[in-house]
Amino acid sequence: MPLPGRVWRHVIVSTYGSWLPGDARGFRSRKHKIPSSGDYKAPPPPDEHAGLRISKREVEKIILPHDLKQVAGEAIIMKLNKLSYRVNAVSVAPTHSHWLAELPEDK
């Protein structure tokens, strides 16, 4: 059971440039300012937001080397523990991480 005022959340954090507006897998812009008709399960048509895809190619994607994935995971756990949040699981991949952590329900 979560502590009072907290909920268990699944958090996904991506590295810079790994999933940008215009991505062929679909995307969601902040506050849905740029609509996309697809998502990763049902991608949008190839011509939708083609201009964004062209500009996206100029962004250098950050990819974590294999030997830094454990370091990143341990840093995430240490930071969450320092903030007094309970952590159930952390998984780090080259371009994103998943966490299951008990976080404030009001944020």
C-alpha positions in Angstrom: 0.0 0.0 0.0 1.3 3.5 -0.8 1.9 5.9 2.0 -0.8 8.6 2.6 -0.7 11.3 -0.1 1.4 9.1 -2.5 0.6 6.8 -5.3 2.7 4.2 -7.2 3.6 5.5 -10.6 5.2 4.0 -13.7 7.6 6.6 -15.0 9.3 6.5 -18.4 12.2 8.9 -19.0 13.8 9.1 -22.5 17.2 10.3 -23.4 17.6 13.5 -25.4 16.6 13.1 -29.0 15.2 9.5 -28.7 11.5 10.3 -29.3 10.8 13.7 -30.8 7.8 15.3 -32.4 7.5 14.0 -35.9 8.7 10.5 -35.0 7.4 7.8 -37.3 6.2 5.9 -34.3 3.8 8.7 -33.5 4.1 11.3 -30.7 2.3 13.5 -28.3 3.5 17.1 -28.0 3.2 19.0 -24.8 -0.4 20.0 -24.2 -1.2 18.4 -27.6 -0.3 21.5 -29.5 0.7 19.4 -32.5 -1.8 16.6 -33.1 -0.6 13.2 -34.3 -3.1 10.6 -35.6 -1.0 7.6 -34.5 0.9 6.1 -31.7 3.6 3.4 -31.4 1.0 0.6 -31.8 -0.7 2.2 -34.8 1.8 4.7 -36.4 0.5 7.7 -38.3 0.7 7.8 -42.1 4.2 8.3 -43.4 3.5 11.7 -44.9 2.0 13.1 -41.7 4.5 15.6 -40.1 7.2 14.8 -42.7 8.7 18.2 -42.2 9.2 17.5 -38.5 10.9 14.2 -39.4 13.4 16.0 -41.6 14.4 18.5 -38.9 14.5 15.7 -36.3 17.4 14.1 -38.3 19.6 17.0 -37.4 19.2 16.3 -33.6 21.9 14.1 -32.1 20.3 11.2 -30.1 21.9 10.4 -26.8 22.5 6.7 -26.3 23.8 5.3 -23.0 26.7 2.9 -23.4 26.1 -0.5 -21.9 28.6 0.1 -19.0 26.7 3.2 -17.9 23.2 1.7 -17.7 23.8 0.3 -14.2 25.4 3.6 -13.1 22.3 5.5 -14.3 19.9 3.1 -12.6 21.8 3.4 -9.3 21.8 7.2 -9.6 18.0 7.2 -10.2 17.5 5.0 -7.1 19.8 7.1 -4.9 18.0 10.3 -5.9 14.5 8.9 -5.3 15.7 7.5 -1.9 17.2 10.9 -1.0 13.8 12.5 -1.7 12.2 9.8 0.6 10.4 8.1 -2.2 10.1 4.3 -2.2 11.3 2.5 -5.3 10.0 -0.9 -6.4 11.9 -1.2 -9.7 14.2 0.6 -12.1 15.2 -0.6 -15.6 17.6 1.3 -17.8 17.9 0.8 -21.6 20.2 2.7 -24.0 17.5 5.3 -24.8 15.1 5.3 -21.9 14.4 4.2 -18.4 11.3 2.8 -16.6 10.7 3.2 -12.9 8.0 2.1 -10.5 8.2 4.5 -7.6 5.9 5.8 -4.9 5.5 9.5 -5.7 3.2 12.4 -4.5 -0.3 12.1 -5.9 -0.6 15.8 -6.4 2.2 16.2 -9.0 
